[in-house]
Amino acid sequence: GSVRCVQETDIIPAMEKKKGEKGKDSEGKKYTSVDEVWNPKKSASEEKSESVKKEWYDKSVEYWSGAQRDASGMVQGWDAVLGPDVKFSSQIVEKYIKSGRLKTGSAIDCGGGVGRVCKEVLTNYFDHVDIVDQAATLIDAAQKSISSPKMRNFYVAGLQKFEFQEKYDCIWVQWALMHLTNDDAVEFLSNCKKHLNEKGLIFLKENEKEKGFLVDKMDSSISRSEAMHAEIISKAGFKVCEVLIQPDFPERLMAVKLYILEQHSSNSVSYTHLR
């Protein structure tokens, strides 16, 4: 697969490119900046902005509460991604564990849906695994479908409101940051930072556009560019250990990147490429 290692300094130019990035949504509307997505008019009152954000999150909960409650439903019918996704995620987790870089005490899947990643990846490596999702229907399905005794807590909450009850060695965030506004994405990752064990890591796996952004009005999600991800990560106070491109997905799909984030800068952030 296509894999590249990135040093923390490499994302600074990306942040500089972010200025003036434009985007559009699934209904054809164009935006001159990402701020317009949640703040339609600069002159709009704070109350109006909060109303737009509430509608954004309400629509997301509504969509996912009505989604098919299985792995296929979680990837919106793109079943061809299921095998490659689990294989690659497992390879990376195993690589970090074998190198001594990742401890195996506890993990949480944030925005975990029906528990696909918990079941297929996290419970294979960690002693205790928790899950949180905004849709009660999906958490209910997760409880029914995952039999592993390693599963511990099942939380129902939007990530913008979630209050961590534990500290973790691994916080897994996949196709979930895309459902948060930019400000809430920074706040959420900052919150994650406070709930990582020493040397704990965040695995952030998201769609990524080459430039600009794309808003899906159906499920209230935003696919961001590398520069936008870089800014959010930097504002939250994380360093990027590595950025990996998910291999073997259908060519029609947008690229998916896996960011491994650490709390503090290490002397070496260059890791062996997967063969």
N, C-alpha and C positions, 0 to 999 in steps of 0.2 A: 504493500500500500504506500501511499504518498505520506511520508512523515518528515517533518522538519523540526529541529530544535530551535528554540528562540530564547535569547538572553533578554533579561528584563529591559535593557536599554533599547532593544530592537523595536519595542512598541511605542517609544516616544515619538518617532516620526509619524506613526499612524495617528497618534493623538493630534498632531499638528494638522494632518490632512482632514480631520473631522470637521473643522470649521466650515460652515456653509454647506454641509452635506444635505442633499435633498432626498425626498422619498415620495411614495405614493401608497394608496391603499387598494384593497381588493375590489372596490367600487369605482376605481379610476380617478379618485380625487388626488391631487398633487399637493405636496407640502414643501415649502421653502426651507423649513427646519423641523427637527423632531419636536421642538417645543410646541408647535402648532397642533400636534396630535392630542395633547391633553389640555392645552391652553389655546382654544380656537382663536381668540382675539387677545392681543396684548392688553387691551383696555378692559378686558373682562374682569369682573369682580372675583375675589377669592372664592366666594360662595359658588359662582358659576363654574369655576375651575374644579372645585370639589365635586360638583354635580356631574361633570363630565367624567371624572375619575371614578366616581361611584358607579356610573353607567358602564364604564369599561370593565370593572370587576364583576358587576352583576351579570353582564352578558357572558363573561368567561365561566362563571359558576353555572349559569343556565346551560351553556353549551356542553360542558363536561359532565354535568349531572345527567344529561340525556344521552351521553355517548354509550356506545356498545361496551359492555363491561368485561372486556377481555383484551388480550395483547393486541389483536387486530384493531380494536376500537381506539386503543391508545396511540396508534400510528396512522389513524384515519384511513385504514384499509391498505396502506402500503406495506403489505406483509413481507415483501422482498427485503426489507431493511432489518427484520427481526433477527435473523441468524447472524449476519455480519455485525450488527450492533452489539449483540451480546458477546460474540467472539472477540471483537476488538477491545471492548471495555474490560473483559476478563483478562486479556493479555496485558493491558496496561496496569491494572491493579496488581496482578501477579508480579509484574516486573518491578514495581515499586516496593512490594513486600519482600521479594527476594534480595533486593539491593539494601534492605534494612532501612529504607526511607519511609516506609509506611507501617505503622503498628496495626495489629489486628484485633484490638479490643472491641471497638464499637463503631458503628456507622449509622447514618440516617439518610434516607432518600427523600429529598425535598421536592414536592410536586410529583410524587411517586405513582399516582394513579392507582391501578389495580395491583401494584406491587411487582410488575414485570422485572424491573432491575433488581429488586430485593430478592426475588425468587431465583432468578437466573444468574445473578452475579454476586451480590453482597453477602447473602447467607452462605456462600461457598468459601468465604474468606474471613468473615468477622464473627466474633463470639456473640455479640448482641447487635441486632439491627432494628431500627425504628423507621417509621414512615409517616409522612404528613402530606395531605392533599386537601384542596379546598372543597372537593365534592364528597359529601358523606356517602353517596351511592358507590363511589369508587373505593373508598376505604372499607366499606362493608364487603365489597367483592374481594378486596385484598385479604381481609380476615378469613374469608371462606376458602380462598384458593391457595393460601400459603400454609403449608403444614409444618414447616421447619420450626423446631423448638427454639431456634436462635432469634426468631421474631419476638420483639418485646412490646413496644408501644405503637399504637395506631392513633394518630392525631388527625382531627379534622380542623383545618384552618387555612386561610389564604396566606401565602408567604409574606405578604405585606403586613400581616397582623400576628404572625406566628411568634410565640414566646418559647424559646428553647428551655427545656427542663433539665437537660444533661449537657455534658461536654463530650465531644466525639473525636476519634482519630481520623475519620473520613466523613466529610459532608458531600453527598452526591446531589448535583443539581442538573437535571437533564430536561431540555425542552420545557423549562419552567421559568427561567429568568425572562424569557420572551413574553410572559404574561404580566410582567411588572412594568410600571412606568419607570422612566430613567431614574427619577429621584428615589422611588421605592426599591429599585434594583440595587442602588448604592447603599441604602439603609439596610436592606436585607443582608447583603454581603458583609457589611460592617458588623451586623448582629452575629453572623456566622463566625466572624473572627473572634468574638468574645466567647464563643462556645466550642472552640477547637482545643483539644488537648495539646500539650507541648509537642511540637513537630507534626501536628495534625495537618491534613491537606484537604483542599476543596477540589473536587472534580466537576468542572463546569462544561457541559456538553450542549451546544446550541447550534441552530442554523446560523450561517454567516454569509452575507452578501459581500461581493467585492467592493462595492461602494454604496453609499446611501442606505435606505431602509425600506422595508415593505410591511405594511400593516394589514393584517387579516381581520376584517370587521366581523367575520362569522364567529370566531372564538376569542376575540380580543387578544391578539398576539402581535408582536413586532419582531421581524427578523432584522438584526442589526449588522453593520459592517464591522470589520476588524478594528477600525479606528474608534467606533462607538463602544465596542467591548473593552478596548484598551482604556478608554477614559473612565468607564464605570469601575473597572478593576483597580485602577490607580487611585481613584477617589475613595474607594473602600479600604485602601491601605494594604493591598496585597502585592506580592511579587509573582511574576509568572515563571514557573520552573520550566515549563515546556508547553508547546502548542502542537497538537497532532491533528492531522486531517483523517477523518473517518474514511476508510477505504471500502470499496465494493458495494457502494450504494448505487441505485439506478441513476444513470446519467441525467435524467430529466429533473432529478431533485436538486435543490440547493445544496451547496457544500455544508457539511457539518464538522465543526471543530471541537476538539476536546482540550480545554485549558486546565492545566494542573497548577493550582495556586498555593503558595505558602505564605506564612505570616511574616517571616523575616528573610532578608537577603542572605544567601549562602555564598561561600567563596566560589563554588563551581555550580553553574546551572546548565552544564552540558551533559546530556545523558546519551547513552549508547542508542543508536537507531535500531528499531526493530527490523529484522530481516524478513 
